[in-house]
């Protein structure tokens, strides 16, 4: 996978098409997503899951863990901007964190026990 910086227009188009909840911040040359959670336990579970993905991919985001939110910021520091590594990790994070088990014998927990607050998902 290439580690060349992707230009702003391409990053914005890729996010719009593949990761609409993620936003590009040109001044920081990074992509960011805030997951609103149902509380501290959910925030910690999400942070740990993201930590696992980051370590497994040898690409480490900046994270802020709050009582009811996890903020994730991705950039490739060694290249000084957004690369394919950032977009690929963002996609893995999105797929894992937003996973719903509503098929077959695996069912997601009732809404009051859900990890995420879907009506409050933001991308600041």
N, CA, C and O of each residue as an XYZ file, in Angstrom:
496
protein
N       0.853     -1.174      0.000
C       0.000      0.000      0.000
C       0.895      1.231      0.000
O       1.880      1.300      0.735
N       0.546      2.181     -0.816
C       1.341      3.393     -0.935
C       1.218      4.276      0.299
O       0.199      4.265      0.990
N       2.267      5.036      0.562
C       2.200      5.964      1.689
C       2.369      7.404      1.210
O       2.790      8.270      1.977
N       2.044      7.659     -0.051
C       2.096      9.019     -0.576
C       0.881      9.807     -0.104
O      -0.210      9.257      0.045
N       1.080     11.091      0.127
C      -0.025     11.960      0.538
C      -1.056     12.035     -0.580
O      -0.707     12.149     -1.755
N      -2.327     11.970     -0.200
C      -3.438     12.088     -1.141
C      -3.894     13.541     -1.129
O      -4.004     14.148     -0.064
N      -4.162     14.109     -2.316
C      -4.562     15.523     -2.367
C      -5.946     15.729     -1.739
O      -6.750     14.801     -1.650
N      -6.199     16.958     -1.312
C      -7.410     17.309     -0.558
C      -8.693     16.914     -1.269
O      -9.599     16.350     -0.654
N      -8.775     17.204     -2.549
C      -9.989     16.903     -3.310
C     -10.257     15.408     -3.334
O     -11.398     14.977     -3.165
N      -9.229     14.625     -3.541
C      -9.378     13.169     -3.571
C      -9.797     12.639     -2.208
O     -10.668     11.773     -2.121
N      -9.187     13.150     -1.143
C      -9.561     12.720      0.214
C     -11.032     13.019      0.457
O     -11.772     12.148      0.914
N     -11.465     14.232      0.161
C     -12.867     14.615      0.393
C     -13.817     13.756     -0.421
O     -14.864     13.350      0.084
N     -13.474     13.470     -1.672
C     -14.330     12.615     -2.507
C     -14.384     11.189     -1.985
O     -15.452     10.577     -1.968
N     -13.256     10.657     -1.562
C     -13.234      9.288     -1.022
C     -14.053      9.191      0.256
O     -14.779      8.218      0.461
N     -13.940     10.200      1.119
C     -14.734     10.191      2.347
C     -16.219     10.268      2.025
O     -17.025      9.540      2.605
N     -16.573     11.145      1.109
C     -17.986     11.301      0.732
C     -18.547      9.978      0.208
O     -19.679      9.612      0.525
N     -17.760      9.269     -0.585
C     -18.222      8.020     -1.197
C     -18.178      6.825     -0.244
O     -19.099      6.007     -0.236
N     -17.119      6.718      0.556
C     -16.889      5.507      1.346
C     -17.055      5.671      2.855
O     -17.394      4.715      3.552
N     -16.819      6.871      3.354
C     -16.840      7.103      4.806
C     -17.502      8.441      5.103
O     -16.840      9.363      5.578
N     -18.793      8.562      4.830
C     -19.451      9.874      4.926
C     -19.474     10.493      6.324
O     -19.655     11.705      6.445
N     -19.301      9.712      7.366
C     -19.283     10.265      8.720
C     -17.908     10.820      9.101
O     -17.777     11.500     10.119
N     -16.902     10.540      8.308
C     -15.562     11.049      8.560
C     -15.413     12.380      7.838
O     -16.000     12.581      6.775
N     -14.635     13.282      8.407
C     -14.413     14.606      7.826
C     -12.918     14.859      7.649
O     -12.092     14.392      8.433
N     -12.598     15.605      6.603
C     -11.214     15.986      6.318
C     -10.943     17.361      6.903
O     -11.743     18.281      6.734
N      -9.825     17.502      7.584
C      -9.404     18.781      8.147
C      -8.105     19.180      7.460
O      -7.024     18.706      7.809
N      -8.239     20.064      6.472
C      -7.105     20.451      5.633
C      -5.988     21.091      6.444
O      -4.815     20.824      6.184
N      -6.323     21.926      7.417
C      -5.303     22.630      8.198
C      -4.389     21.652      8.934
O      -3.204     21.925      9.122
N      -4.941     20.516      9.349
C      -4.169     19.497     10.060
C      -3.764     18.356      9.147
O      -2.990     17.483      9.540
N      -4.291     18.362      7.922
C      -4.106     17.268      6.970
C      -4.402     15.923      7.649
O      -3.572     15.014      7.685
N      -5.629     15.845      8.187
C      -6.050     14.633      8.886
C      -7.528     14.382      8.615
O      -8.254     15.257      8.143
N      -7.951     13.158      8.927
C      -9.370     12.818      8.881
C      -9.806     12.494     10.298
O      -9.031     11.983     11.107
N     -11.082     12.807     10.585
C     -11.545     12.700     11.966
C     -12.985     12.201     12.020
O     -13.797     12.443     11.127
N     -13.258     11.492     13.112
C     -14.609     10.986     13.354
C     -14.837     10.944     14.854
O     -13.955     10.535     15.609
N     -16.021     11.366     15.290
C     -16.418     11.242     16.683
C     -17.568     10.254     16.758
O     -18.581     10.411     16.077
N     -17.404      9.237     17.590
C     -18.461      8.267     17.835
C     -19.115      8.631     19.158
O     -18.448      8.629     20.192
N     -20.405      8.942     19.147
C     -21.161      9.182     20.369
C     -21.557      7.828     20.934
O     -22.148      6.997     20.244
N     -21.221      7.621     22.203
C     -21.462      6.318     22.815
C     -22.538      6.408     23.891
O     -23.022      7.488     24.228
N     -22.893      5.251     24.411
C     -23.918      5.210     25.455
C     -23.343      5.392     26.853
O     -24.088      5.358     27.833
N     -22.043      5.583     26.962
C     -21.448      5.804     28.278
C     -20.017      5.316     28.348
O     -19.438      4.891     27.348
N     -19.455      5.384     29.542
C     -18.045      5.097     29.756
C     -17.636      3.697     29.304
O     -16.619      3.547     28.628
N     -18.402      2.677     29.662
C     -18.045      1.306     29.265
C     -17.978      1.181     27.750
O     -17.058      0.564     27.213
N     -18.947      1.763     27.066
C     -18.968      1.702     25.602
C     -17.780      2.453     25.011
O     -17.151      1.985     24.062
N     -17.478      3.608     25.571
C     -16.321      4.378     25.086
C     -15.039      3.572     25.229
O     -14.209      3.556     24.320
N     -14.872      2.907     26.359
C     -13.661      2.115     26.584
C     -13.603      0.895     25.665
O     -12.532      0.554     25.163
N     -14.744      0.231     25.439
C     -14.742     -0.916     24.530
C     -14.365     -0.487     23.121
O     -13.586     -1.163     22.449
N     -14.914      0.631     22.676
C     -14.594      1.133     21.334
C     -13.124      1.527     21.256
O     -12.444      1.188     20.287
N     -12.631      2.232     22.257
C     -11.223      2.640     22.256
C     -10.295      1.424     22.208
O      -9.295      1.433     21.491
N     -10.623      0.397     22.959
C      -9.800     -0.817     22.944
C      -9.870     -1.537     21.604
O      -8.860     -2.049     21.124
N     -11.045     -1.580     20.999
C     -11.180     -2.212     19.681
C     -10.378     -1.443     18.635
O      -9.697     -2.044     17.805
N     -10.459     -0.118     18.677
C      -9.681      0.705     17.740
C      -8.190      0.509     18.003
O      -7.396      0.438     17.065
N      -7.815      0.424     19.265
C      -6.421      0.168     19.605
C      -5.918     -1.136     19.028
O      -4.789     -1.212     18.545
N      -6.749     -2.163     19.076
C      -6.378     -3.451     18.485
C      -6.159     -3.311     16.982
O      -5.143     -3.769     16.460
N      -7.108     -2.679     16.280
C      -6.960     -2.496     14.835
C      -5.708     -1.688     14.497
O      -4.983     -2.007     13.555
N      -5.471     -0.644     15.277
C      -4.307      0.210     15.022
C      -3.008     -0.574     15.210
O      -2.102     -0.493     14.380
N      -2.924     -1.314     16.277
C      -1.705     -2.079     16.528
C      -1.518     -3.171     15.475
O      -0.402     -3.416     15.017
N      -2.615     -3.821     15.098
C      -2.545     -4.878     14.088
C      -2.114     -4.330     12.724
O      -1.510     -5.048     11.927
N      -2.423     -3.071     12.462
C      -2.071     -2.480     11.166
C      -0.813     -1.608     11.242
O      -0.386     -1.042     10.235
N      -0.227     -1.501     12.427
C       0.978     -0.706     12.654
C       0.778      0.728     12.166
O       1.639      1.319     11.513
N      -0.397      1.259     12.513
C      -0.743      2.635     12.155
C      -1.610      3.170     13.287
O      -2.693      2.642     13.538
N      -1.154      4.191     13.960
C      -1.737      4.562     15.239
C      -2.422      5.919     15.224
O      -1.776      6.938     14.984
N      -3.728      5.939     15.479
C      -4.486      7.193     15.500
C      -4.288      7.952     16.804
O      -3.820      7.407     17.804
N      -4.652      9.200     16.760
C      -4.791      9.977     17.985
C      -6.229      9.768     18.443
O      -7.158      9.903     17.646
N      -6.420      9.441     19.713
C      -7.763      9.210     20.231
C      -7.988     10.034     21.487
O      -7.089     10.212     22.309
N      -9.206     10.531     21.615
C      -9.652     11.179     22.835
C     -10.847     10.377     23.337
O     -11.836     10.205     22.624
N     -10.748      9.894     24.554
C     -11.817      9.080     25.131
C     -12.533      9.933     26.167
O     -11.922     10.429     27.114
N     -13.834     10.096     25.972
C     -14.660     10.847     26.907
C     -15.736      9.918     27.460
O     -15.869      8.777     27.019
N     -16.490     10.411     28.414
C     -17.538      9.588     29.023
C     -18.477      9.005     27.966
O     -18.781      7.813     28.001
N     -18.931      9.817     27.047
C     -19.899      9.327     26.055
C     -19.477      9.641     24.624
O     -20.319      9.905     23.765
N     -18.180      9.613     24.375
C     -17.691      9.827     23.011
C     -16.255      9.329     22.877
O     -15.478      9.337     23.832
N     -15.930      8.897     21.664
C     -14.552      8.563     21.307
C     -14.249      9.324     20.030
O     -14.932      9.161     19.019
N     -13.213     10.159     20.085
C     -12.803     10.952     18.930
C     -11.535     10.334     18.360
O     -10.575     10.065     19.082
N     -11.554     10.117     17.048
C     -10.424      9.478     16.381
C      -9.917     10.406     15.293
O     -10.693     10.908     14.480
N      -8.620     10.627     15.283
C      -7.972     11.487     14.303
C      -6.870     10.676     13.621
O      -6.007     10.110     14.292
N      -6.900     10.623     12.293
C      -5.915      9.852     11.543
C      -5.129     10.736     10.591
O      -5.697     11.557      9.871
N      -3.829     10.559     10.597
C      -2.918     11.159      9.632
C      -1.667     10.293      9.633
O      -1.375      9.624     10.623
N      -0.939     10.303      8.544
C       0.323      9.564      8.502
C       1.421     10.559      8.826
O       1.875     11.302      7.957
N       1.842     10.569     10.075
C       2.813     11.558     10.547
C       4.105     11.529      9.743
O       4.680     12.577      9.447
N       4.563     10.332      9.391
C       5.836     10.226      8.673
C       5.772     10.865      7.285
O       6.799     11.268      6.741
N       4.580     10.957      6.716
C       4.419     11.555      5.391
C       3.898     12.982      5.465
O       3.997     13.729      4.492
N       3.347     13.365      6.606
C       2.841     14.717      6.778
C       1.463     14.955      6.197
O       1.140     16.073      5.796
N       0.642     13.905      6.148
C      -0.709     14.084      5.632
C      -1.474     12.786      5.538
O      -1.041     11.751      6.046
N      -2.626     12.854      4.874
C      -3.506     11.699      4.721
C      -2.994     10.815      3.584
O      -2.726     11.290      2.480
N      -2.866      9.530      3.876
C      -2.429      8.550      2.883
C      -3.464      7.420      2.815
O      -4.457      7.421      3.543
N      -3.210      6.469      1.934
C      -4.087      5.294      1.824
C      -4.181      4.545      3.156
O      -5.215      3.950      3.459
N      -3.114      4.572      3.947
C      -3.130      3.902      5.251
C      -4.228      4.476      6.136
O      -4.913      3.731      6.836
N      -4.399      5.791      6.110
C      -5.416      6.434      6.946
C      -6.814      6.040      6.494
O      -7.671      5.716      7.317
N      -7.041      6.068      5.193
C      -8.368      5.715      4.673
C      -8.684      4.246      4.924
O      -9.818      3.903      5.258
N      -7.694      3.384      4.767
C      -7.916      1.953      4.999
C      -8.214      1.675      6.470
O      -9.109      0.889      6.784
N      -7.469      2.315      7.374
C      -7.732      2.100      8.802
C      -9.077      2.696      9.199
O      -9.801      2.103      9.999
N      -9.421      3.851      8.657
C     -10.724      4.453      8.946
C     -11.849      3.505      8.545
O     -12.833      3.373      9.273
N     -11.719      2.855      7.416
C     -12.745      1.912      6.941
C     -12.850      0.715      7.891
O     -13.954      0.288      8.227
N     -11.716      0.178      8.323
C     -11.731     -0.950      9.271
C     -12.372     -0.532     10.596
O     -13.161     -1.278     11.176
N     -12.025      0.666     11.064
C     -12.607      1.167     12.313
C     -14.121      1.308     12.164
O     -14.880      0.865     13.026
N     -14.549      1.917     11.081
C     -15.980      2.127     10.845
C     -16.732      0.803     10.802
O     -17.788      0.658     11.419
N     -16.180     -0.161     10.068
C     -16.830     -1.472      9.957
C     -16.956     -2.161     11.311
O     -17.987     -2.764     11.609
N     -15.916     -2.075     12.127
C     -15.944     -2.738     13.421
C     -16.846     -2.016     14.417
O     -17.699     -2.637     15.052
N     -16.656     -0.708     14.552
C     -17.401      0.042     15.558
C     -18.898      0.063     15.245
O     -19.721      0.013     16.160
N     -19.253      0.137     13.978
C     -20.671      0.226     13.598
C     -21.295     -1.136     13.309
O     -22.411     -1.208     12.794
N     -20.591     -2.209     13.634
C     -21.086     -3.559     13.376
C     -22.403     -3.801     14.117
O     -22.520     -3.499     15.305
N     -23.370     -4.336     13.420
C     -24.652     -4.714     14.014
C     -24.891     -6.196     13.765
O     -24.732     -6.671     12.641
N     -25.261     -6.908     14.777
C     -25.492     -8.348     14.700
C     -26.981     -8.637     14.611
O     -27.562     -9.176     15.553
N     -27.589     -8.296     13.527
C     -29.037     -8.460     13.402
C     -29.436     -9.525     12.394
O     -30.505     -9.446     11.788
N     -28.584    -10.509     12.217
C     -28.924    -11.599     11.299
C     -28.678    -12.935     11.979
O     -27.735    -13.089     12.755
N     -29.522    -13.879     11.682
C     -29.335    -15.217     12.222
C     -29.451    -15.263     13.729
O     -30.282    -14.575     14.321
N     -28.619    -16.072     14.342
C     -28.686    -16.252     15.789
C     -27.989    -15.134     16.560
O     -28.213    -14.983     17.761
N     -27.158    -14.357     15.892
C     -26.476    -13.246     16.563
C     -27.339    -12.002     16.476
O     -27.670    -11.537     15.385
N     -27.694    -11.476     17.613
C     -28.547    -10.281     17.679
C     -27.812     -9.200     18.452
O     -27.138     -9.483     19.442
N     -27.944     -7.963     17.999
C     -27.386     -6.837     18.746
C     -28.190     -6.634     20.020
O     -29.357     -7.019     20.079
N     -27.586     -6.037     21.040
C     -28.317     -5.810     22.282
C     -29.444     -4.808     22.091
O     -29.427     -4.033     21.134
N     -30.416     -4.813     22.982
C     -31.480     -3.808     22.919
C     -30.868     -2.408     22.944
O     -29.757     -2.212     23.436
N     -31.606     -1.444     22.407
C     -31.083     -0.090     22.267
C     -30.509      0.471     23.559
O     -29.490      1.160     23.533
N     -31.152      0.184     24.692
C     -30.651      0.753     25.951
C     -29.283      0.200     26.339
O     -28.617      0.765     27.207
N     -28.850     -0.896     25.710
C     -27.527     -1.470     25.971
C     -26.571     -1.295     24.792
O     -25.444     -1.788     24.843
N     -26.992     -0.613     23.745
C     -26.164     -0.443     22.553
C     -24.907      0.363     22.864
O     -24.903      1.215     23.752
N     -23.845      0.081     22.117
C     -22.592      0.818     22.296
C     -22.699      2.250     21.795
O     -22.251      3.182     22.463
N     -23.292      2.423     20.620
C     -23.340      3.724     19.974
C     -24.706      4.372     20.087
O     -25.724      3.687     20.183
N     -24.721      5.676     20.075
C     -25.942      6.458     19.991
C     -26.073      6.880     18.535
O     -25.561      7.930     18.146
N     -26.749      6.076     17.731
C     -26.785      6.309     16.290
C     -27.443      7.619     15.907
O     -27.075      8.211     14.892
N     -28.387      8.082     16.674
C     -29.051      9.328     16.332
C     -28.157     10.530     16.601
O     -28.477     11.643     16.184
N     -27.035     10.318     17.295
C     -26.160     11.422     17.647
C     -24.780     11.311     17.006
O     -23.857     12.010     17.424
N     -24.621     10.463     16.018
C     -23.312     10.317     15.399
C     -22.896     11.644     14.775
O     -23.655     12.258     14.024
N     -21.690     12.070     15.094
C     -21.187     13.337     14.559
C     -19.805     13.130     13.977
O     -19.156     12.112     14.214
N     -19.370     14.108     13.217
C     -18.057     14.004     12.562
C     -17.224     15.247     12.814
O     -16.500     15.694     11.925
N     -17.312     15.809     14.000
C     -16.535     17.028     14.248
C     -15.087     16.741     14.515
O     -14.306     17.666     14.742
